Amino acid sequence: MNLWDYYRILGIRQGASDDEIRRAYRKKAMEYHPDRNHSPEAQENFIRVTEAYEYLTSHPHGRNISEEEVRKNYQAWVDYRQAEARKRAEAYARASYAEFRKSPVYRSTTHIDGTMVVLGIVLSGTIMVMTVYGFRYRMSTAMGPKEEPSFALAAVTFIIGVAYAVISALYLSAWLAQQKNKRNLSGDTKEKD
């Protein structure tokens, strides 16, 4: 949405004062709050009205205000966001750990891409196979001791491949557990519906 959409949503003129914005928001919030308005689009309208209010009060575009007022508005926005984050954190702290693990904030922190896990396993296998194949090939084509490949270097490269395979296997098990949890959560949601 752009700035003019926000003014239109609140039903006020561009460049309205803070008081006009507050009064318009209060009126629209009362009109669209889902507890008061049971129409299907009420929740979305309430969200848009709130978004418009928060944006216009924190970004005073088109209003003739001082640098100090801009700084105060910005600080008020930061304080508001911090207070909201703290409220959510306090609610999560009161919840059981099992409930917290189902929360959107917790679920947003644990994402493992299955494609990357498979790619890691394939890459680690390729490193190990190519190390062994390359070492054996170089040994068979060497014309003398000076042309023979370093066994230590081949061993280190193979160990790196094994370590990468172990890490990839751990990620694979975590990814499989994540997929299982998603299926369980979607099953729980379907049962509640």
C-alpha positions in Angstrom: 0.0 0.0 0.0 1.1 3.5 -0.5 0.7 6.6 1.6 -2.5 7.8 -0.1 -4.1 4.4 0.4 -3.5 4.8 4.2 -5.3 8.2 4.2 -8.1 6.7 2.1 -8.6 3.7 4.4 -8.9 6.0 7.4 -11.2 8.3 5.5 -9.1 11.4 6.1 -7.4 14.0 4.0 -3.7 13.9 3.2 -1.7 15.8 5.7 -4.2 15.3 8.5 -3.1 16.1 12.0 -2.2 13.5 14.6 -5.5 14.2 16.4 -7.5 13.7 13.2 -5.7 10.5 12.5 -6.4 9.2 16.1 -10.1 10.1 15.9 -10.5 8.5 12.5 -8.7 5.4 13.7 -10.8 5.1 16.9 -14.0 5.3 14.8 -12.8 2.8 12.2 -11.4 0.4 14.8 -14.7 0.4 16.6 -16.5 -0.2 13.3 -14.3 -3.1 12.1 -13.1 -4.9 15.2 -14.1 -8.6 14.8 -15.8 -8.7 18.2 -18.2 -5.9 17.1 -18.5 -6.6 13.4 -19.1 -10.2 12.4 -18.9 -9.8 8.6 -16.3 -11.9 6.8 -14.2 -9.0 5.8 -14.2 -7.3 9.2 -10.9 -8.8 10.4 -9.0 -7.8 7.2 -10.5 -4.3 7.3 -9.5 -3.9 11.0 -5.9 -5.0 10.1 -5.7 -2.5 7.3 -7.1 0.3 9.5 -4.6 -0.5 12.2 -1.7 -0.7 9.7 -2.7 2.7 8.3 -2.9 4.2 11.7 0.5 2.8 12.8 2.2 3.9 9.6 0.8 7.4 9.6 1.5 8.1 13.2 5.1 6.8 12.9 5.9 8.2 9.4 4.7 11.8 9.3 4.9 12.3 5.5 3.3 15.3 4.1 2.9 17.1 7.4 4.9 20.2 8.4 6.6 19.0 11.5 10.0 19.6 13.0 13.0 17.3 13.0 12.5 16.9 16.8 8.9 15.7 16.2 10.1 13.2 13.6 12.7 11.9 16.0 10.1 11.6 18.8 7.7 9.8 16.5 10.4 7.4 15.4 11.3 6.7 19.0 7.7 6.2 19.9 7.4 3.6 17.1 10.6 1.8 18.4 9.2 1.8 22.0 5.9 0.5 20.8 7.5 -2.3 18.8 9.7 -3.2 21.8 6.7 -3.2 24.1 4.8 -5.5 21.7 7.7 -7.8 21.4 8.0 -7.9 25.2 4.2 -8.7 25.6 4.6 -11.6 23.2 7.7 -12.9 24.9 5.9 -12.7 28.3 3.0 -14.7 26.9 5.4 -17.3 25.5 7.1 -17.5 28.9 3.8 -18.2 30.6 3.0 -21.0 28.1 4.4 -24.5 28.5 7.4 -25.4 26.5 5.3 -27.8 24.3 2.9 -24.9 23.5 5.8 -22.6 22.9 7.3 -25.0 20.4 4.0 -24.8 18.4 4.2 -21.0 18.3 4.9 -19.2 15.0 8.0 -17.6 16.5 9.6 -20.9 17.5 8.6 -22.6 14.3 10.1 -19.7 12.3 13.5 -20.4 13.8 13.8 -24.1 12.8 13.8 -24.5 9.0 15.9 -27.1 7.4 15.8 -27.3 3.6 15.5 -31.0 2.5 17.1 -30.2 -0.9 20.2 -28.9 0.7 20.4 -31.9 3.0 20.3 -34.3 0.0 22.8 -32.2 -1.8 25.1 -32.3 1.2 24.9 -36.1 1.3 25.5 -36.4 -2.5 28.5 -34.0 -2.2 30.1 -35.8 0.7 29.7 -39.1 -1.1 31.3 -37.6 -4.2 34.2 -36.2 -2.2 34.9 -39.7 -0.7 34.5 -41.6 -4.0 36.6 -39.1 -6.0 39.3 -39.1 -3.4 39.6 -42.9 -3.5 39.3 -43.1 -7.3 41.7 -40.2 -7.8 44.3 -41.7 -5.5 44.1 -45.1 -7.1 44.2 -43.6 -10.6 47.3 -41.4 -9.8 49.0 -44.4 -8.2 48.4 -46.6 -11.3 49.7 -43.9 -13.7 52.7 -42.7 -11.7 56.0 -43.3 -13.4 58.0 -43.2 -10.3 58.0 -42.3 -6.6 58.1 -38.6 -7.3 54.9 -38.7 -9.3 53.0 -40.8 -6.7 50.2 -38.8 -4.9 50.4 -38.0 -1.2 48.7 -40.5 0.9 48.4 -38.0 3.8 46.6 -35.5 1.5 44.2 -38.2 0.2 43.5 -39.3 3.8 42.8 -35.7 4.9 40.4 -35.2 2.0 38.7 -38.5 2.7 38.3 -37.6 6.4 36.8 -34.2 5.3 34.3 -36.1 3.1 33.4 -38.4 6.1 32.9 -35.4 8.4 30.7 -33.8 5.8 28.7 -37.0 5.5 28.2 -37.2 9.3 27.1 -33.6 9.4 24.7 -34.1 6.5 23.3 -37.3 8.2 22.6 -35.3 11.3 20.8 -32.6 9.3 18.9 -35.4 7.5 17.7 -36.8 10.8 16.7 -33.3 12.0 14.9 -32.6 8.7 13.0 -35.9 9.0 12.0 -35.0 12.5 10.8 -31.6 11.3 8.7 -33.2 8.6 7.2 -35.6 11.1 6.4 -32.7 13.5 4.8 -30.8 10.6 2.6 -33.8 9.8 1.7 -34.2 13.4 0.8 -30.5 13.8 -1.3 -30.5 10.6 -3.0 -33.6 11.9 -3.7 -31.9 15.2 -5.1 -28.8 13.4 -7.4 -31.0 11.2 -8.7 -32.8 14.3 -9.6 -29.5 16.0 -11.5 -28.4 12.9 
